[in-house]
Amino acid sequence: MELRLPPELVAKIIHHAADTPSLLSLCLTSKAIHGEAAKHLYRHIDDLGSTELPHLRLLETLVANPNLASLVHTYISERVALSKDPDAELVTP
């Protein structure tokens, strides 16, 4: 039996789980929550300070899953800063 939560409640839960580990856990909770949690998880990716292997795995995941890649609005790494927002002021790290 799948629990159906109102979208407003799902949005509040996700808003309070703003850190990456919590969003990852919410993505695994249920199909109903996965979509909204993934939107927040992938919206702004800041890869500064991560080691090369996780960075490459993230990029491989995004290349292999265009639906996930489409959720990314801002991507910042030590080498590049990209944004879908034409008005964004990005400073190269």
C-alpha positions, 0 to 999 in steps of 0.5 A: 500500500502506497501512502499518498501525501498532498503535494503541499506536504511533500514540498514542506518536507523537502524544504526542511531537508535541504542538505544532500544526505537528506535529499538522497534519503528522500529520493529513496523513500518512495516514487511519490517523493522521488521526483520532487526531491530529485529536482532539489537534489540536482538543481544546484551542483557545487562540486568544489572541493570534491575528489576527482572520482566522485566528480567523474561518477556524477558526470557519468550519471548525468550523461547516462540519465538525460532526465536527471541532467535536465534538472541541473540549473547551476553547476560549479566545479573547480574548473567551470561554472555553468548556469541555465539562468542567463542573468546569473552572475557566475565567477570562475572558481 
